[in-house]
Amino acid sequence: MTIRELFIIITAAALLTACSDNGRQVASETQTAPQATVTRAEIDTLVDTHTLAFMQSQPVLSTLLDIDEKLVGGKYNHRLPDYSPDGMNAVQSAMAAAAAQLDAVNRDGLSAKDRLHLDVVAVIDRYYAGHQPFSAGYIDTWGGHLPYIVNQIAGPLIDIPKAMQVQQRIASLEDARDYLARLQAFAPFTEQVLAKLKADESAGVILPKKLFGKTLTYFDNFLAATPAEHALVTTFSTRLEKVDALSAAQRQQLTQQAIDNVNAVVYPGYQKIAAFMREQEQRAPSNDGIWAQPGGADYYLHAIQFLGDSALSAAAIHTTGVNEVQRITTEMDGILKANGLTDGSVGERMMALNSDPRFLYEDSDAGRAQLLADLNTQVEEVMAKAPAMFATLPDADIEVRRIPVVSQAGEAGGFYTAPSLDGSRPGIYWINLRDMKANPSYSLKTLTYHEAVPGHHFQIALNMAQTDIGLLRQNAPFNAYVEGWALYSELLAKEMGMYQDDPWGDLGRLQAELYRAVRLVVDTGLHAKQWTREQAIDYFYQTTGNPITDVIAEIERYMAWPGQALGYKLGMLQFVELRAKAQTALGEAFDLREFHDLILLPGARPMAAVQRDVTAWIAAKQSG
């Protein structure tokens, strides 16, 4: 089959898919007869065509990756995505059509690697197609189809300014002009977000009432500074100072233009949305889970499938969570008793431990600086021991930074952002320092191992370094794989000796694992069993003993991101099971460094594909 013939076939498939049901046909429901076998070069051409179209619709993703403009069809740092109802529908329809086109390719005669490539990219396409019967929300390049375009923790109004402040390249006059053009683009951008809010309300979907408080706090914080003091200006001005080709007069002029844009474009757009949100709060639903939204129950099944990477029912996941809570709690109880803490439940004893002065950093600039220094030391210690367990280490650097004060109220305790695609910009481990009592020292090691090394940084940086899998797979958003690996890494750190002679640190590790087991219970509780926010908070707090401010932020995060919290524990359980399976089957022939290469180097993928890879690896080792 020639490339021209292939494109005739896929174009016809795309037209059939896009035209059915007003372009809202789910890819998995599209029936297209398989065609003649194609070569890998033809597959790459097809996938590259899909990728180019997607990347052109998502210019901020290109900014995050700092990708060569030639790979994405031209300049992008001056543009923003289209978040209007039509813009979302266009992305979903295109990705559904792309998945159908890949399904139409005959797998007969293809190598296992090429079949994997087709299958993984098709799943990514479906991920971005979202749950099309549920028209609310937006398509996020990491979270997929999320139900609320404005909320307290994420969304374009939060994520885009953050990307511009931290990750948008400013290395030349042209870069500076692109930045200013993107600020100008906030005028249509905020109008699109407002239009989407109104369209979602027309469909009956409004952010739960209990999330409005912190959402409006974000707007208040974002708009609090004078335009000249806003982070969109100050970070821009700071980076201009490092551009040697600019004169002082040029830097001053560019900074003034940024001030003018924030004052005349950015602030009015955000003020208009904030005013609408204050009005909409009066109409917001009092129920907390996605089940209460029109079509929400089916949307949650979609979230379980794509974010939990699971075919289990919500009830089965809930039961798994309850069982894991019991197992981990028993292990924690043993450590607590061995160290003289015997009275009360595990949760109650952990609450008491949170206020123990031995484990608290000073609530001051000096205390925060010491905490950041300790995190850097933890990263260095892991890197010194990593070669014993990993044959391949990432080339990209990792840095530790504080979450900006403007967004810390609604953010998680910590998170990771990826390096640039070429590795010139480091991966970043962000830590939330809003409440120093929420960061007892015994809990910080395991957070470092999850968010930085050997967790997210190893997995994501190595994934991005695989140049033969294409852009979509280099940035693959497989939640259960990505978060499951990070949680598995917390356990792996124990095997590396990172908790040797540190029972309190190991207790912190178990508390973090308990945290993820509890997520299975409360996420399904909120979104399938109709729990209230308060019921979920009480269960989480009483079970884990985590600081109440941390618990509240977590529960509200799950309310805004249904299903995302499931991936951690569901993915980790599968990684542990697969490793045990390989160790049992291979005995002394089992090589942990080789196993980790097998897991990491093909890149993020569905857990079913990981299972097939491990099974094939075992068979090859046994026959070899």
HUSUL-V615527 format. One record per residue. N is the residue number from 0. RES is the residue in one letter. SS is DSSP state (2 for helix, 1 for strand, 0 for the rest). PHI is phi in radians with two decimals (none if undefined). NEAR is the number of other C-alpha atoms within 8 Angstrom. Layout:
BEGIN
n: [N | N]
res: [RES | RES]
ss: [SS | SS]
phi: [PHI | PHI]
near: [NEAR | NEAR]
END
This chain:
BEGIN
n: [0 | 1 | 2 | 3 | 4 | 5 | 6 | 7 | 8 | 9 | 10 | 11 | 12 | 13 | 14 | 15 | 16 | 17 | 18 | 19 | 20 | 21 | 22 | 23 | 24 | 25 | 26 | 27 | 28 | 29 | 30 | 31 | 32 | 33 | 34 | 35 | 36 | 37 | 38 | 39 | 40 | 41 | 42 | 43 | 44 | 45 | 46 | 47 | 48 | 49 | 50 | 51 | 52 | 53 | 54 | 55 | 56 | 57 | 58 | 59 | 60 | 61 | 62 | 63 | 64 | 65 | 66 | 67 | 68 | 69 | 70 | 71 | 72 | 73 | 74 | 75 | 76 | 77 | 78 | 79 | 80 | 81 | 82 | 83 | 84 | 85 | 86 | 87 | 88 | 89 | 90 | 91 | 92 | 93 | 94 | 95 | 96 | 97 | 98 | 99 | 100 | 101 | 102 | 103 | 104 | 105 | 106 | 107 | 108 | 109 | 110 | 111 | 112 | 113 | 114 | 115 | 116 | 117 | 118 | 119 | 120 | 121 | 122 | 123 | 124 | 125 | 126 | 127 | 128 | 129 | 130 | 131 | 132 | 133 | 134 | 135 | 136 | 137 | 138 | 139 | 140 | 141 | 142 | 143 | 144 | 145 | 146 | 147 | 148 | 149 | 150 | 151 | 152 | 153 | 154 | 155 | 156 | 157 | 158 | 159 | 160 | 161 | 162 | 163 | 164 | 165 | 166 | 167 | 168 | 169 | 170 | 171 | 172 | 173 | 174 | 175 | 176 | 177 | 178 | 179 | 180 | 181 | 182 | 183 | 184 | 185 | 186 | 187 | 188 | 189 | 190 | 191 | 192 | 193 | 194 | 195 | 196 | 197 | 198 | 199 | 200 | 201 | 202 | 203 | 204 | 205 | 206 | 207 | 208 | 209 | 210 | 211 | 212 | 213 | 214 | 215 | 216 | 217 | 218 | 219 | 220 | 221 | 222 | 223 | 224 | 225 | 226 | 227 | 228 | 229 | 230 | 231 | 232 | 233 | 234 | 235 | 236 | 237 | 238 | 239 | 240 | 241 | 242 | 243 | 244 | 245 | 246 | 247 | 248 | 249 | 250 | 251 | 252 | 253 | 254 | 255 | 256 | 257 | 258 | 259 | 260 | 261 | 262 | 263 | 264 | 265 | 266 | 267 | 268 | 269 | 270 | 271 | 272 | 273 | 274 | 275 | 276 | 277 | 278 | 279 | 280 | 281 | 282 | 283 | 284 | 285 | 286 | 287 | 288 | 289 | 290 | 291 | 292 | 293 | 294 | 295 | 296 | 297 | 298 | 299 | 300 | 301 | 302 | 303 | 304 | 305 | 306 | 307 | 308 | 309 | 310 | 311 | 312 | 313 | 314 | 315 | 316 | 317 | 318 | 319 | 320 | 321 | 322 | 323 | 324 | 325 | 326 | 327 | 328 | 329 | 330 | 331 | 332 | 333 | 334 | 335 | 336 | 337 | 338 | 339 | 340 | 341 | 342 | 343 | 344 | 345 | 346 | 347 | 348 | 349 | 350 | 351 | 352 | 353 | 354 | 355 | 356 | 357 | 358 | 359 | 360 | 361 | 362 | 363 | 364 | 365 | 366 | 367 | 368 | 369 | 370 | 371 | 372 | 373 | 374 | 375 | 376 | 377 | 378 | 379 | 380 | 381 | 382 | 383 | 384 | 385 | 386 | 387 | 388 | 389 | 390 | 391 | 392 | 393 | 394 | 395 | 396 | 397 | 398 | 399 | 400 | 401 | 402 | 403 | 404 | 405 | 406 | 407 | 408 | 409 | 410 | 411 | 412 | 413 | 414 | 415 | 416 | 417 | 418 | 419 | 420 | 421 | 422 | 423 | 424 | 425 | 426 | 427 | 428 | 429 | 430 | 431 | 432 | 433 | 434 | 435 | 436 | 437 | 438 | 439 | 440 | 441 | 442 | 443 | 444 | 445 | 446 | 447 | 448 | 449 | 450 | 451 | 452 | 453 | 454 | 455 | 456 | 457 | 458 | 459 | 460 | 461 | 462 | 463 | 464 | 465 | 466 | 467 | 468 | 469 | 470 | 471 | 472 | 473 | 474 | 475 | 476 | 477 | 478 | 479 | 480 | 481 | 482 | 483 | 484 | 485 | 486 | 487 | 488 | 489 | 490 | 491 | 492 | 493 | 494 | 495 | 496 | 497 | 498 | 499 | 500 | 501 | 502 | 503 | 504 | 505 | 506 | 507 | 508 | 509 | 510 | 511 | 512 | 513 | 514 | 515 | 516 | 517 | 518 | 519 | 520 | 521 | 522 | 523 | 524 | 525 | 526 | 527 | 528 | 529 | 530 | 531 | 532 | 533 | 534 | 535 | 536 | 537 | 538 | 539 | 540 | 541 | 542 | 543 | 544 | 545 | 546 | 547 | 548 | 549 | 550 | 551 | 552 | 553 | 554 | 555 | 556 | 557 | 558 | 559 | 560 | 561 | 562 | 563 | 564 | 565 | 566 | 567 | 568 | 569 | 570 | 571 | 572 | 573 | 574 | 575 | 576 | 577 | 578 | 579 | 580 | 581 | 582 | 583 | 584 | 585 | 586 | 587 | 588 | 589 | 590 | 591 | 592 | 593 | 594 | 595 | 596 | 597 | 598 | 599 | 600 | 601 | 602 | 603 | 604 | 605 | 606 | 607 | 608 | 609 | 610 | 611 | 612 | 613 | 614 | 615 | 616 | 617 | 618 | 619 | 620 | 621 | 622 | 623]
res: [M | T | I | R | E | L | F | I | I | I | T | A | A | A | L | L | T | A | C | S | D | N | G | R | Q | V | A | S | E | T | Q | T | A | P | Q | A | T | V | T | R | A | E | I | D | T | L | V | D | T | H | T | L | A | F | M | Q | S | Q | P | V | L | S | T | L | L | D | I | D | E | K | L | V | G | G | K | Y | N | H | R | L | P | D | Y | S | P | D | G | M | N | A | V | Q | S | A | M | A | A | A | A | A | Q | L | D | A | V | N | R | D | G | L | S | A | K | D | R | L | H | L | D | V | V | A | V | I | D | R | Y | Y | A | G | H | Q | P | F | S | A | G | Y | I | D | T | W | G | G | H | L | P | Y | I | V | N | Q | I | A | G | P | L | I | D | I | P | K | A | M | Q | V | Q | Q | R | I | A | S | L | E | D | A | R | D | Y | L | A | R | L | Q | A | F | A | P | F | T | E | Q | V | L | A | K | L | K | A | D | E | S | A | G | V | I | L | P | K | K | L | F | G | K | T | L | T | Y | F | D | N | F | L | A | A | T | P | A | E | H | A | L | V | T | T | F | S | T | R | L | E | K | V | D | A | L | S | A | A | Q | R | Q | Q | L | T | Q | Q | A | I | D | N | V | N | A | V | V | Y | P | G | Y | Q | K | I | A | A | F | M | R | E | Q | E | Q | R | A | P | S | N | D | G | I | W | A | Q | P | G | G | A | D | Y | Y | L | H | A | I | Q | F | L | G | D | S | A | L | S | A | A | A | I | H | T | T | G | V | N | E | V | Q | R | I | T | T | E | M | D | G | I | L | K | A | N | G | L | T | D | G | S | V | G | E | R | M | M | A | L | N | S | D | P | R | F | L | Y | E | D | S | D | A | G | R | A | Q | L | L | A | D | L | N | T | Q | V | E | E | V | M | A | K | A | P | A | M | F | A | T | L | P | D | A | D | I | E | V | R | R | I | P | V | V | S | Q | A | G | E | A | G | G | F | Y | T | A | P | S | L | D | G | S | R | P | G | I | Y | W | I | N | L | R | D | M | K | A | N | P | S | Y | S | L | K | T | L | T | Y | H | E | A | V | P | G | H | H | F | Q | I | A | L | N | M | A | Q | T | D | I | G | L | L | R | Q | N | A | P | F | N | A | Y | V | E | G | W | A | L | Y | S | E | L | L | A | K | E | M | G | M | Y | Q | D | D | P | W | G | D | L | G | R | L | Q | A | E | L | Y | R | A | V | R | L | V | V | D | T | G | L | H | A | K | Q | W | T | R | E | Q | A | I | D | Y | F | Y | Q | T | T | G | N | P | I | T | D | V | I | A | E | I | E | R | Y | M | A | W | P | G | Q | A | L | G | Y | K | L | G | M | L | Q | F | V | E | L | R | A | K | A | Q | T | A | L | G | E | A | F | D | L | R | E | F | H | D | L | I | L | L | P | G | A | R | P | M | A | A | V | Q | R | D | V | T | A | W | I | A | A | K | Q | S | G]
ss: [0 | 0 | 2 | 2 | 2 | 2 | 2 | 2 | 2 | 2 | 2 | 2 | 2 | 2 | 2 | 2 | 2 | 2 | 2 | 2 | 2 | 2 | 2 | 0 | 0 | 0 | 2 | 2 | 2 | 0 | 0 | 0 | 0 | 0 | 0 | 0 | 1 | 0 | 0 | 2 | 2 | 2 | 2 | 2 | 2 | 2 | 2 | 2 | 2 | 2 | 2 | 2 | 2 | 2 | 2 | 2 | 2 | 0 | 2 | 2 | 2 | 2 | 2 | 2 | 2 | 0 | 0 | 0 | 2 | 2 | 2 | 2 | 0 | 0 | 0 | 0 | 0 | 0 | 0 | 0 | 0 | 0 | 0 | 0 | 2 | 2 | 2 | 2 | 2 | 2 | 2 | 2 | 2 | 2 | 2 | 2 | 2 | 2 | 2 | 2 | 2 | 2 | 2 | 0 | 0 | 1 | 0 | 0 | 0 | 0 | 0 | 2 | 2 | 2 | 2 | 2 | 2 | 2 | 2 | 2 | 2 | 2 | 2 | 2 | 2 | 2 | 2 | 2 | 2 | 0 | 0 | 0 | 0 | 0 | 0 | 0 | 0 | 1 | 1 | 1 | 0 | 0 | 0 | 1 | 1 | 1 | 0 | 0 | 0 | 0 | 0 | 0 | 0 | 0 | 0 | 2 | 2 | 2 | 2 | 2 | 2 | 2 | 2 | 2 | 2 | 2 | 0 | 0 | 0 | 0 | 0 | 0 | 2 | 2 | 2 | 2 | 2 | 2 | 2 | 2 | 2 | 2 | 2 | 2 | 0 | 2 | 2 | 2 | 2 | 2 | 2 | 2 | 2 | 2 | 2 | 2 | 2 | 2 | 2 | 2 | 2 | 2 | 0 | 0 | 0 | 0 | 0 | 0 | 2 | 2 | 2 | 2 | 2 | 2 | 2 | 2 | 2 | 2 | 2 | 2 | 2 | 2 | 0 | 0 | 0 | 0 | 2 | 2 | 2 | 0 | 2 | 2 | 2 | 2 | 2 | 2 | 2 | 2 | 2 | 2 | 0 | 0 | 0 | 0 | 0 | 0 | 0 | 2 | 2 | 2 | 2 | 2 | 2 | 2 | 2 | 2 | 2 | 2 | 2 | 2 | 2 | 2 | 2 | 2 | 2 | 2 | 2 | 2 | 2 | 2 | 2 | 2 | 2 | 2 | 2 | 2 | 2 | 2 | 2 | 2 | 2 | 2 | 2 | 0 | 0 | 0 | 0 | 0 | 0 | 2 | 2 | 2 | 0 | 0 | 0 | 2 | 2 | 2 | 2 | 2 | 2 | 2 | 2 | 2 | 2 | 2 | 0 | 0 | 0 | 0 | 0 | 0 | 0 | 2 | 2 | 2 | 2 | 2 | 2 | 2 | 2 | 2 | 2 | 2 | 2 | 2 | 2 | 2 | 2 | 2 | 2 | 2 | 2 | 2 | 2 | 2 | 2 | 2 | 0 | 0 | 0 | 0 | 0 | 0 | 0 | 2 | 2 | 2 | 2 | 2 | 2 | 2 | 2 | 2 | 0 | 0 | 2 | 2 | 2 | 0 | 0 | 0 | 0 | 0 | 2 | 2 | 2 | 2 | 2 | 2 | 2 | 2 | 2 | 2 | 2 | 2 | 2 | 2 | 2 | 2 | 2 | 2 | 2 | 2 | 2 | 2 | 0 | 0 | 0 | 0 | 0 | 0 | 0 | 0 | 0 | 0 | 0 | 1 | 1 | 1 | 1 | 1 | 0 | 0 | 0 | 0 | 0 | 2 | 2 | 2 | 0 | 0 | 0 | 1 | 1 | 1 | 1 | 0 | 0 | 0 | 0 | 0 | 0 | 0 | 0 | 0 | 1 | 1 | 1 | 1 | 1 | 0 | 0 | 0 | 0 | 2 | 2 | 2 | 0 | 0 | 2 | 2 | 2 | 2 | 2 | 2 | 2 | 2 | 2 | 2 | 2 | 0 | 0 | 0 | 0 | 2 | 2 | 2 | 2 | 2 | 2 | 2 | 2 | 2 | 0 | 0 | 0 | 0 | 0 | 2 | 2 | 2 | 2 | 2 | 0 | 0 | 0 | 0 | 2 | 2 | 2 | 2 | 2 | 2 | 2 | 2 | 2 | 2 | 2 | 2 | 2 | 2 | 2 | 2 | 2 | 0 | 0 | 0 | 0 | 0 | 0 | 0 | 2 | 2 | 2 | 2 | 2 | 2 | 2 | 2 | 2 | 2 | 2 | 2 | 2 | 2 | 2 | 2 | 2 | 2 | 2 | 2 | 2 | 2 | 2 | 2 | 2 | 0 | 0 | 0 | 0 | 0 | 2 | 2 | 2 | 2 | 2 | 2 | 2 | 2 | 2 | 2 | 2 | 2 | 0 | 0 | 0 | 2 | 2 | 2 | 2 | 2 | 2 | 2 | 2 | 2 | 2 | 2 | 2 | 2 | 0 | 0 | 0 | 0 | 0 | 2 | 2 | 2 | 2 | 2 | 2 | 2 | 2 | 2 | 2 | 2 | 2 | 2 | 2 | 2 | 2 | 2 | 2 | 2 | 2 | 2 | 2 | 2 | 2 | 0 | 0 | 2 | 2 | 2 | 2 | 2 | 2 | 2 | 2 | 2 | 0 | 0 | 0 | 0 | 0 | 0 | 2 | 2 | 2 | 2 | 2 | 2 | 2 | 2 | 2 | 2 | 2 | 2 | 2 | 2 | 2 | 2 | 2 | 0]
phi: [none | -1.49 | -1.02 | -1.08 | -1.12 | -1.05 | -1.23 | -1.08 | -1.14 | -1.25 | -1.16 | -1.10 | -1.08 | -1.12 | -1.14 | -1.07 | -1.19 | -1.17 | -1.47 | -1.29 | 0.91 | 0.98 | 1.36 | -1.94 | -1.23 | -1.28 | -1.01 | -1.17 | -1.62 | -1.39 | -1.82 | -2.30 | -1.15 | -1.05 | -1.87 | -1.09 | -1.07 | -2.06 | -1.53 | -1.12 | -1.09 | -1.22 | -1.07 | -1.07 | -1.10 | -1.11 | -1.13 | -1.10 | -1.13 | -1.07 | -1.10 | -1.05 | -1.09 | -1.17 | -1.12 | -1.18 | -1.45 | -2.25 | -1.10 | -1.23 | -1.08 | -1.08 | -1.09 | -1.06 | -1.51 | 0.89 | -1.54 | -1.03 | -1.01 | -1.12 | -1.40 | -2.17 | 1.43 | 2.20 | -1.09 | -2.49 | -1.23 | -1.75 | -1.94 | -2.28 | -1.15 | -1.65 | -1.73 | -1.24 | -0.96 | -1.16 | -1.12 | -1.12 | -1.09 | -1.12 | -1.11 | -1.09 | -1.13 | -1.12 | -1.29 | -1.11 | -1.13 | -1.09 | -1.10 | -1.10 | -1.12 | -1.21 | -1.08 | -1.33 | -1.36 | -1.25 | -1.41 | -1.01 | 1.48 | -1.43 | -1.22 | -1.04 | -1.13 | -1.25 | -1.11 | -1.04 | -1.04 | -1.06 | -1.15 | -1.17 | -1.13 | -1.09 | -1.15 | -1.06 | -1.02 | -1.16 | -1.03 | -1.36 | -1.22 | 1.22 | -1.67 | -1.13 | -1.10 | -1.73 | -1.43 | -1.35 | 1.54 | -2.74 | -1.75 | -1.76 | -1.25 | -1.93 | -1.49 | 1.29 | -1.46 | -1.86 | -1.45 | -2.24 | -1.25 | -2.17 | -2.73 | -1.47 | -2.09 | -2.75 | 1.93 | -1.03 | -1.19 | -1.68 | -1.26 | -1.23 | -1.00 | -1.09 | -1.11 | -1.17 | -1.25 | -1.89 | -2.06 | -1.32 | -1.22 | -2.27 | -2.28 | -2.79 | -1.10 | -1.09 | -1.05 | -1.10 | -1.17 | -1.09 | -1.06 | -1.14 | -1.13 | -1.19 | -1.06 | -1.08 | -1.24 | -1.14 | -1.14 | -1.17 | -1.03 | -1.19 | -1.14 | -1.13 | -1.09 | -1.11 | -1.09 | -1.21 | -0.99 | -1.21 | -1.13 | -1.12 | -1.12 | -1.08 | -1.49 | 1.62 | -1.88 | -2.32 | -0.88 | -0.95 | -0.96 | -1.26 | -1.67 | -1.19 | -0.99 | -1.30 | -1.13 | -1.21 | -1.09 | -1.04 | -1.06 | -1.03 | -1.18 | -1.10 | -1.69 | -1.26 | -1.34 | -1.16 | -0.93 | -1.16 | -1.77 | -1.24 | -1.07 | -1.12 | -1.64 | -1.14 | -1.20 | -1.13 | -1.08 | -1.08 | -1.26 | -1.06 | -1.08 | -1.60 | -1.62 | -1.11 | -1.25 | -1.62 | -1.43 | -1.05 | -1.15 | -1.14 | -1.06 | -1.12 | -1.14 | -1.14 | -1.10 | -1.12 | -1.11 | -1.12 | -1.02 | -1.09 | -1.17 | -1.11 | -1.19 | -1.66 | -2.10 | -1.19 | -1.06 | -1.03 | -1.12 | -1.20 | -1.10 | -1.16 | -1.20 | -1.06 | -1.11 | -1.12 | -1.12 | -1.13 | -1.25 | -1.17 | -0.94 | -1.17 | -1.81 | -1.25 | -1.27 | -1.49 | -1.31 | -1.84 | -1.64 | -1.17 | -1.00 | -1.40 | -1.51 | -1.00 | 1.35 | -1.18 | -1.11 | -1.21 | -1.03 | -1.16 | -1.08 | -1.07 | -1.11 | -1.07 | -1.14 | -1.68 | -1.57 | -1.57 | 0.87 | -2.44 | -1.72 | -1.22 | -1.33 | -1.04 | -1.13 | -1.17 | -1.13 | -1.02 | -1.13 | -1.00 | -1.08 | -1.05 | -1.16 | -1.18 | -1.02 | -1.13 | -1.10 | -1.22 | -1.05 | -1.09 | -1.18 | -1.11 | -1.02 | -1.10 | -1.17 | -1.07 | -1.14 | -1.12 | -1.93 | 1.52 | -1.81 | -2.06 | -1.66 | 1.60 | -1.23 | -1.03 | -1.06 | -1.15 | -1.19 | -1.20 | -1.06 | -1.13 | -1.13 | -1.07 | -1.76 | -1.24 | -1.00 | -1.04 | -1.94 | -1.82 | -1.46 | -1.12 | -1.45 | -2.74 | -1.05 | -1.14 | -1.12 | -1.18 | -1.12 | -1.14 | -1.06 | -1.10 | -1.12 | -1.14 | -1.11 | -1.10 | -1.10 | -1.07 | -1.06 | -1.08 | -1.15 | -1.15 | -1.07 | -1.20 | -1.74 | -1.03 | -1.02 | -1.25 | -2.10 | -2.28 | -1.36 | -2.20 | -2.00 | -1.23 | -1.44 | -1.16 | -1.36 | -2.23 | -2.15 | -1.87 | -2.44 | -1.42 | -1.11 | -0.97 | -1.02 | -1.08 | -2.03 | -1.16 | -1.06 | -1.79 | -1.49 | -1.24 | -1.15 | -2.89 | -2.78 | -2.18 | -2.08 | -1.31 | -1.26 | -1.17 | -1.07 | -1.57 | 1.40 | -1.27 | -1.87 | -1.30 | -1.23 | -2.22 | -1.73 | -1.66 | -2.15 | -1.59 | -1.95 | -1.14 | -2.36 | -1.14 | -1.24 | -1.43 | -2.18 | -1.08 | -1.06 | -1.19 | -1.68 | -1.39 | -1.00 | -1.18 | -1.14 | -1.09 | -1.17 | -1.37 | -1.37 | -1.95 | -2.21 | -1.57 | -1.42 | -1.02 | -1.14 | -1.03 | -1.15 | -1.29 | -1.14 | -1.18 | -1.03 | -1.21 | -1.42 | -1.44 | -1.43 | -1.76 | -1.97 | 1.51 | -1.08 | -1.07 | -1.33 | -1.11 | -2.03 | -1.10 | -1.72 | -1.49 | -1.06 | -1.16 | -1.16 | -1.14 | -1.34 | -1.11 | -1.09 | -1.12 | -1.27 | -1.01 | -1.13 | -1.10 | -1.19 | -1.06 | -1.06 | -1.09 | -1.18 | -1.36 | 1.56 | -1.27 | -1.95 | -1.05 | 1.03 | -2.39 | -1.09 | -1.19 | -1.12 | -1.16 | -1.09 | -1.09 | -1.07 | -1.14 | -1.08 | -1.17 | -1.18 | -1.03 | -0.90 | -1.30 | -1.17 | -1.08 | -1.02 | -1.06 | -1.28 | -1.37 | -1.15 | -1.20 | -1.08 | -1.13 | -1.73 | -2.14 | -1.72 | 1.12 | -1.17 | -1.54 | -0.96 | -1.16 | -1.12 | -1.17 | -1.06 | -1.10 | -1.09 | -1.07 | -1.16 | -1.18 | -1.42 | -1.70 | 1.28 | -1.19 | -0.95 | -1.11 | -1.12 | -1.16 | -1.09 | -1.07 | -1.07 | -1.15 | -1.08 | -1.20 | -1.09 | -1.14 | -1.10 | -1.42 | -2.15 | -0.99 | 1.55 | -1.09 | -1.24 | -1.29 | -1.11 | -1.01 | -1.29 | -1.10 | -1.21 | -1.05 | -1.02 | -1.25 | -1.09 | -1.10 | -1.12 | -1.17 | -1.13 | -1.09 | -1.06 | -1.18 | -1.11 | -1.15 | -1.24 | -1.76 | 1.03 | -1.18 | -1.36 | -1.22 | -2.10 | -1.12 | -1.12 | -1.18 | -1.07 | -1.17 | -1.07 | -1.04 | -1.29 | -1.58 | -1.25 | -1.23 | 1.60 | -1.09 | -2.81 | -1.04 | -1.12 | -1.09 | -1.21 | -1.08 | -1.06 | -1.12 | -1.11 | -1.17 | -1.07 | -1.16 | -1.12 | -1.05 | -1.08 | -1.14 | -1.16 | -1.23 | -1.52 | -1.50]
near: [7 | 5 | 7 | 6 | 8 | 10 | 9 | 8 | 8 | 10 | 8 | 8 | 12 | 13 | 9 | 8 | 15 | 14 | 8 | 9 | 7 | 7 | 10 | 12 | 14 | 10 | 12 | 8 | 6 | 9 | 6 | 9 | 5 | 8 | 7 | 7 | 11 | 9 | 7 | 7 | 6 | 10 | 10 | 8 | 8 | 9 | 10 | 9 | 8 | 10 | 10 | 11 | 8 | 10 | 11 | 10 | 9 | 11 | 13 | 13 | 9 | 13 | 14 | 11 | 10 | 12 | 11 | 6 | 9 | 6 | 8 | 12 | 8 | 7 | 7 | 11 | 13 | 12 | 10 | 10 | 9 | 9 | 12 | 10 | 10 | 7 | 9 | 12 | 10 | 8 | 13 | 14 | 14 | 11 | 14 | 15 | 14 | 12 | 15 | 17 | 12 | 10 | 10 | 11 | 11 | 10 | 7 | 5 | 5 | 9 | 6 | 6 | 6 | 9 | 10 | 9 | 9 | 10 | 9 | 11 | 12 | 13 | 9 | 12 | 12 | 13 | 10 | 14 | 16 | 10 | 10 | 10 | 6 | 8 | 8 | 11 | 11 | 11 | 13 | 10 | 9 | 5 | 10 | 11 | 13 | 12 | 9 | 12 | 12 | 11 | 12 | 12 | 11 | 9 | 11 | 8 | 9 | 10 | 9 | 9 | 9 | 9 | 12 | 10 | 11 | 7 | 10 | 12 | 7 | 11 | 10 | 9 | 8 | 6 | 11 | 12 | 9 | 10 | 13 | 12 | 10 | 12 | 12 | 10 | 11 | 11 | 10 | 7 | 12 | 12 | 9 | 12 | 11 | 9 | 10 | 14 | 11 | 8 | 10 | 13 | 9 | 7 | 9 | 8 | 10 | 11 | 12 | 13 | 11 | 7 | 12 | 13 | 7 | 10 | 13 | 12 | 8 | 13 | 11 | 8 | 10 | 9 | 10 | 6 | 9 | 7 | 10 | 8 | 8 | 10 | 8 | 11 | 14 | 10 | 10 | 12 | 10 | 8 | 10 | 12 | 8 | 7 | 10 | 6 | 6 | 10 | 7 | 6 | 6 | 8 | 12 | 8 | 8 | 9 | 11 | 8 | 9 | 12 | 11 | 10 | 12 | 13 | 10 | 8 | 13 | 13 | 10 | 9 | 12 | 11 | 10 | 8 | 10 | 10 | 8 | 8 | 10 | 9 | 8 | 8 | 9 | 6 | 6 | 10 | 9 | 7 | 8 | 16 | 15 | 13 | 12 | 9 | 11 | 8 | 9 | 11 | 12 | 7 | 11 | 14 | 10 | 9 | 12 | 15 | 10 | 11 | 14 | 16 | 15 | 8 | 6 | 7 | 7 | 10 | 7 | 8 | 12 | 13 | 9 | 9 | 13 | 12 | 8 | 10 | 11 | 8 | 8 | 11 | 10 | 8 | 9 | 12 | 9 | 8 | 10 | 12 | 9 | 7 | 6 | 6 | 8 | 7 | 5 | 7 | 6 | 12 | 13 | 10 | 14 | 11 | 11 | 8 | 7 | 14 | 9 | 8 | 5 | 4 | 10 | 13 | 13 | 8 | 8 | 6 | 6 | 7 | 10 | 13 | 8 | 9 | 9 | 11 | 8 | 8 | 12 | 10 | 8 | 10 | 12 | 8 | 8 | 12 | 9 | 7 | 9 | 10 | 10 | 7 | 10 | 12 | 10 | 6 | 8 | 10 | 6 | 11 | 10 | 10 | 9 | 11 | 9 | 9 | 10 | 6 | 7 | 8 | 12 | 12 | 9 | 11 | 10 | 11 | 8 | 11 | 9 | 12 | 8 | 12 | 15 | 13 | 10 | 9 | 10 | 8 | 9 | 12 | 15 | 13 | 15 | 12 | 11 | 12 | 11 | 7 | 9 | 12 | 10 | 10 | 11 | 12 | 9 | 11 | 14 | 11 | 13 | 12 | 11 | 13 | 15 | 14 | 14 | 16 | 14 | 14 | 16 | 16 | 16 | 12 | 13 | 11 | 15 | 14 | 15 | 11 | 10 | 11 | 7 | 4 | 9 | 9 | 7 | 10 | 13 | 13 | 9 | 10 | 11 | 12 | 14 | 19 | 14 | 15 | 13 | 18 | 16 | 16 | 14 | 12 | 13 | 13 | 9 | 8 | 13 | 11 | 7 | 9 | 7 | 8 | 10 | 7 | 4 | 7 | 9 | 7 | 12 | 11 | 13 | 13 | 13 | 11 | 11 | 11 | 11 | 13 | 10 | 12 | 13 | 13 | 11 | 16 | 13 | 14 | 14 | 14 | 12 | 16 | 16 | 12 | 7 | 10 | 13 | 10 | 10 | 6 | 8 | 13 | 11 | 8 | 9 | 13 | 13 | 9 | 9 | 12 | 14 | 12 | 11 | 7 | 8 | 11 | 12 | 9 | 11 | 9 | 12 | 10 | 10 | 12 | 14 | 13 | 10 | 14 | 14 | 12 | 13 | 15 | 16 | 16 | 14 | 13 | 17 | 16 | 9 | 10 | 11 | 9 | 8 | 10 | 9 | 8 | 8 | 12 | 10 | 7 | 7 | 11 | 7 | 6 | 6 | 9 | 7 | 8 | 10 | 9 | 10 | 11 | 11 | 10 | 9 | 11 | 9 | 8 | 14 | 12 | 10 | 11 | 11 | 6 | 9 | 10 | 9 | 8 | 9 | 11 | 9 | 8 | 8 | 11 | 8 | 8 | 9 | 7 | 5 | 4]
END
